[in-house]
Amino acid sequence: MQENFVDYVKVYCKSGKGGAGSAHLHRSRITSKGGPDGGDGGAGGSVILRGNNQMWTLLHLKYRKHIKAKAGENGGQNQSFGAKGDDEIIDVPLGTVAKDAETGEVLFEITENGEERVLRQGGRGGLGNTHFKSSTFQTPRFAQPGEPGEEGWNILELKVLADVGLVGFPNAGKSTLLSVVSAAKPEIADYPFTTLTPKLGIVQYRDYRSFVMADIPGIIEGASEGKGLGHRFLRHIERNSMLLFLIPADCADMRKEYDILLKELERFNPELLDKQRLLAISKSDMLDDELEVEMTEQLKQELPEDLDFLFFSSVSGKNLQGLKDRLWQLMNKDA
């Protein structure tokens, strides 16, 4: 699989230096000792992130380690102001989080299309000598230098924006589900960790409505401590409006598997437990009607009362529409 999904980059950003103010004194054929007429320097360009809803990866920044905006021009005579330096505008996907690489501080998050946020502010231009003239000081022969730009390393992280996030152990059937309910084509195989990068799919619903589902790499016990793919994929779940837990019908202990998944999410971020949850038992085409009824009664005894669950099969199509109906109801519960 071609690795074209990049959700983490570290870049060195430098904004432009402000232009220096001019210390020029007016001179002409008729004036040999004119007053100050130095113009201000132009502001340096800023490094700006702009949200773009047509993008879904930070791949375009993977090999661009240095981002630099233009410096402002110096002021000139006859109160001529220096031109502002060009900003360096970087388009990024929605859900991009900007951090200071040294401190780890979160600076901001881009969530709207066309939203612009300044990552590194350009330096202010220096004032020309006209600003320093007074009744007692007629000919100032000095001006301000421009301010230096800001520079340093920044981290950009992408959190996938989706309505439904699929949560489950490797090989729970998440990729298969996404492939049958949407046009997404994730890689599918009968071994763990097939899904190494999040996949998004548009799920068509009734009356031309739709919602976005994200297949997130399989969680394993210890993921919150960085084992397996660890934090790299758990952060994507933060942006989903609800979570769909997938546990296969041939699982030996469904309650235990559900509790492990829940515990990993809680360790990473307790706020994840505040999201709407639905448990779906995948691969239920392996069950006959009698066994499904028996398992339903058993799950009602074992699972928390407030946890809704249902059986479905991506392979046979069993109850797929019922699953989409229940997801839609939960997503629009408070609407």
Secondary structure as the mmCIF struct_conf table of DSSP 4:
data_model
#
loop_
_struct_conf.conf_type_id
_struct_conf.id
_struct_conf.beg_label_comp_id
_struct_conf.beg_label_asym_id
_struct_conf.beg_label_seq_id
_struct_conf.end_label_comp_id
_struct_conf.end_label_asym_id
_struct_conf.end_label_seq_id
STRN STRN1 TYR A 8 LYS A 14
HELX_LH_PP_P HELX_LH_PP_P1 SER A 15 SER A 22
STRN STRN2 LEU A 25 LEU A 25
BEND BEND1 ARG A 29 ILE A 30
BEND BEND2 SER A 32 LYS A 33
STRN STRN3 PRO A 36 PRO A 36
HELX_LH_PP_P HELX_LH_PP_P2 GLY A 38 SER A 46
STRN STRN4 VAL A 47 GLY A 51
TURN_TY1_P TURN_TY1_P1 ASN A 53 GLN A 54
HELX_RH_3T_P HELX_RH_3T_P1 LEU A 59 LEU A 61
TURN_TY1_P TURN_TY1_P2 LYS A 62 TYR A 63
STRN STRN5 HIS A 66 LYS A 68
HELX_LH_PP_P HELX_LH_PP_P3 ALA A 69 GLY A 75
STRN STRN6 GLY A 76 GLY A 76
TURN_TY1_P TURN_TY1_P3 GLN A 77 GLN A 79
STRN STRN7 SER A 80 SER A 80
HELX_LH_PP_P HELX_LH_PP_P4 PHE A 81 ASP A 87
STRN STRN8 GLU A 88 VAL A 92
TURN_TY1_P TURN_TY1_P4 LEU A 94 GLY A 95
STRN STRN9 THR A 96 ASP A 100
TURN_TY1_P TURN_TY1_P5 ALA A 101 THR A 103
STRN STRN10 VAL A 106 ILE A 110
BEND BEND3 GLU A 112 GLU A 112
TURN_TY1_P TURN_TY1_P6 ASN A 113 GLY A 114
STRN STRN11 GLU A 116 ARG A 120
HELX_LH_PP_P HELX_LH_PP_P5 GLN A 121 GLY A 128
HELX_RH_3T_P HELX_RH_3T_P2 ASN A 129 PHE A 132
STRN STRN12 SER A 134 SER A 134
TURN_TY1_P TURN_TY1_P7 SER A 135 THR A 136
STRN STRN13 PHE A 137 PHE A 137
HELX_LH_PP_P HELX_LH_PP_P6 GLN A 144 GLU A 150
STRN STRN14 GLU A 151 LEU A 158
BEND BEND4 ASP A 163 ASP A 163
STRN STRN15 VAL A 164 VAL A 167
BEND BEND5 PHE A 169 PHE A 169
TURN_TY1_P TURN_TY1_P8 PRO A 170 ASN A 171
BEND BEND6 ALA A 172 GLY A 173
HELX_RH_AL_P HELX_RH_AL_P1 LYS A 174 VAL A 181
STRN STRN16 SER A 182 SER A 182
BEND BEND7 ALA A 183 ALA A 183
BEND BEND8 ASP A 190 TYR A 191
TURN_TY1_P TURN_TY1_P9 PRO A 192 PHE A 193
BEND BEND9 THR A 197 THR A 197
STRN STRN17 LYS A 199 GLN A 204
HELX_RH_3T_P HELX_RH_3T_P3 ARG A 206 TYR A 208
STRN STRN18 SER A 210 ASP A 215
HELX_LH_PP_P HELX_LH_PP_P7 ILE A 216 ILE A 219
TURN_TY1_P TURN_TY1_P10 GLU A 221 GLY A 222
HELX_RH_3T_P HELX_RH_3T_P4 ALA A 223 GLU A 225
TURN_TY1_P TURN_TY1_P11 GLY A 226 GLY A 226
TURN_TY1_P TURN_TY1_P12 GLY A 228 GLY A 230
HELX_RH_AL_P HELX_RH_AL_P2 HIS A 231 ILE A 237
TURN_TY1_P TURN_TY1_P13 GLU A 238 ARG A 239
BEND BEND10 SER A 241 SER A 241
STRN STRN19 MET A 242 PRO A 248
TURN_TY1_P TURN_TY1_P14 ALA A 249 ASP A 250
BEND BEND11 ALA A 252 ALA A 252
HELX_RH_AL_P HELX_RH_AL_P3 MET A 254 PHE A 268
HELX_RH_3T_P HELX_RH_3T_P5 PRO A 270 ASP A 274
BEND BEND12 LYS A 275 LYS A 275
STRN STRN20 GLN A 276 SER A 282
HELX_RH_3T_P HELX_RH_3T_P6 SER A 284 MET A 286
BEND BEND13 LEU A 287 LEU A 287
HELX_RH_AL_P HELX_RH_AL_P4 ASP A 289 GLU A 302
BEND BEND14 LEU A 303 LEU A 303
TURN_TY1_P TURN_TY1_P15 GLU A 305 ASP A 306
STRN STRN21 ASP A 308 PHE A 311
TURN_TY1_P TURN_TY1_P16 SER A 314 SER A 316
TURN_TY1_P TURN_TY1_P17 LYS A 318 ASN A 319
HELX_RH_AL_P HELX_RH_AL_P5 LEU A 320 MET A 331
TURN_TY1_P TURN_TY1_P18 ASN A 332 ASP A 334
#
